[in-house]
Amino acid sequence: MVLYPEKWEFKVGWSTNAVKLGSNEYLVGWHGIYKETNAYLNGLAIVSNDGSLLAISDYLLASKELWETYGDRPYVIFGNGLIMNKDVLFWIGGVCDYAIGVYSVDFDKAMEKLKWIKG
């Protein structure tokens, strides 16, 4: 899988571990850096076991609360892990290089945000 930056992004990259969804589907977190503010913006993708991109979301997680915007690296939420617990997806990551954030969403709600490319 290769993701290239859009014109408004400085970089894009993989952020989290892979969560197995099915025999050939894995959910991963990815991020992009917005050029104007250096903010890290986060999304989800589904890849196959050979690395093919099957589905991808737009950005779903970005700094908005005060504690998410100030710190050693302002406007940075960097993904470190995804955990599935029953029907809840937990996204865990560093916040502004000074704290750890734990975010949760109903799994089905997160999946509704993905755009299928193939599969």
FENVENTA-V288331 format. One record per pair of residues at least 6 apart in sequence whose C-alpha atoms are under 7 Angstrom apart, sorted by the first residue. I is the first residue (numbers start at 1). J is the second residue. D is the distance in whole Angstrom. If there is no record, write none. Layout:
((I	J	D) (I	J	D))
This chain:
((1	51	5) (1	52	5) (1	53	6) (3	12	7) (4	12	7) (5	11	6) (5	12	6) (8	34	6) (8	35	6) (9	32	6) (9	33	5) (9	34	5) (9	35	5) (10	33	5) (10	34	6) (10	35	5) (11	32	6) (11	33	5) (12	31	6) (12	32	4) (12	33	6) (13	30	6) (13	31	5) (13	32	6) (14	29	6) (14	30	4) (14	31	6) (15	29	5) (15	30	5) (15	31	6) (15	78	7) (15	79	5) (15	80	6) (16	28	6) (16	29	5) (16	79	6) (16	80	5) (16	81	5) (16	82	6) (17	28	6) (17	81	5) (17	82	6) (18	26	6) (18	27	5) (18	28	5) (19	26	5) (19	27	5) (19	28	7) (19	82	7) (20	26	4) (20	27	6) (21	27	7) (24	48	5) (24	49	6) (25	46	6) (25	47	6) (25	48	5) (25	49	7) (26	46	5) (26	47	5) (26	48	6) (27	44	7) (27	45	6) (27	46	5) (27	47	7) (28	44	6) (28	45	5) (28	46	6) (29	42	7) (29	43	6) (29	44	5) (29	45	6) (29	79	7) (30	42	6) (30	43	5) (30	44	6) (31	40	6) (31	41	5) (31	42	4) (31	43	6) (32	40	6) (32	41	5) (32	42	7) (33	39	6) (33	40	5) (33	41	6) (34	40	6) (39	75	5) (39	76	5) (40	62	7) (40	75	6) (40	76	5) (40	77	6) (40	78	7) (41	59	6) (41	61	6) (41	62	5) (42	59	5) (42	60	6) (42	61	5) (42	62	6) (43	57	6) (43	58	6) (43	59	4) (43	60	5) (43	61	7) (44	56	6) (44	57	5) (45	55	5) (45	56	4) (45	57	6) (46	53	6) (46	54	5) (46	55	5) (46	56	6) (47	53	5) (47	54	5) (48	54	7) (54	116	6) (54	117	5) (54	118	5) (54	119	6) (55	114	6) (55	115	5) (55	116	4) (55	117	5) (55	118	7) (56	114	5) (56	115	5) (56	116	7) (57	113	6) (57	114	4) (57	115	6) (62	77	7) (63	69	6) (63	75	5) (63	76	7) (63	77	7) (68	75	6) (68	95	6) (68	96	6) (69	75	4) (69	96	7) (70	96	6) (71	96	5) (71	97	7) (71	98	6) (72	96	6) (72	97	6) (72	98	7) (73	96	4) (73	97	6) (74	96	5) (75	96	6) (76	95	6) (76	96	5) (77	93	6) (77	94	6) (77	95	5) (77	96	6) (78	93	5) (78	94	5) (78	95	7) (79	92	6) (79	93	4) (79	94	7) (80	92	6) (80	93	5) (81	91	6) (81	92	5) (81	93	7) (82	89	7) (82	90	6) (82	91	5) (82	92	6) (83	89	6) (83	90	5) (83	91	7) (84	90	6) (87	106	6) (87	107	5) (88	104	7) (88	105	6) (88	106	5) (88	107	5) (89	104	6) (89	105	5) (89	106	6) (89	107	5) (90	102	7) (90	103	6) (90	104	4) (90	105	7) (91	102	6) (91	103	5) (91	104	6) (92	101	6) (92	102	5) (92	103	6) (93	100	6) (93	101	5) (93	102	7) (94	100	5) (94	101	6) (95	101	6))
